[in-house]
């Protein structure tokens, strides 16, 4: 069955460092992969989308890579700030473009 | 905010009650979704509506009954729920076409079934 794993439930890093979150998947051939941010008591907010034929996408301090051979996406936040503390979700979409499968998320804590 | 509102934000109900969750989007989208988010579990897609027509029902029990009167409004009618149905219920919207996969989520309704 399809499975999405995000590297860990929680990740603590020091302010100013680069946070790297991992999303691995099995038994899946996604057409695209998305990253969302979710704060406590709120709905997820879209951050970035990367398609299967793209290797890397950037947006300000965010960078996403997508390796369909390794079946893995890496999500980087450079120069991390306490305000980046949140849960980050990866989501995979395939042929049925509206049917998106989410991972359980990684809770990031940036320590001042 | 995201342009998607949900009411109520919190709801406590007994197993014999009937209640409804409401979602409204102000983004001009024509696809709307219901998701369930339980602790330590990934978001689970429940229903998808495109242009007011239901196009996806992810094997959801009949005690959850969705309604989409127009492209801007979505309801989830609840009756005879179980305690395991306690969760955060999220509504989302998007454009109903490939290449427009970004979904915009509301803040959710935190439901507790006693």
Interface residues (C-beta under 8 A of the other chain):
Chain A: X4 X32 X34 X41 X42 X43 X44 X45 X46 X49 X89 X91 X93 X97 X98 X99 X100 X101 X102 X103 X104 X105
Chain B: X2 X4 X31 X33 X40 X41 X42 X43 X45 X48 X50 X55 X56 X90 X92 X94 X96 X98 X99 X101 X102 X103 X104 X105 X106 X107 X108 X110
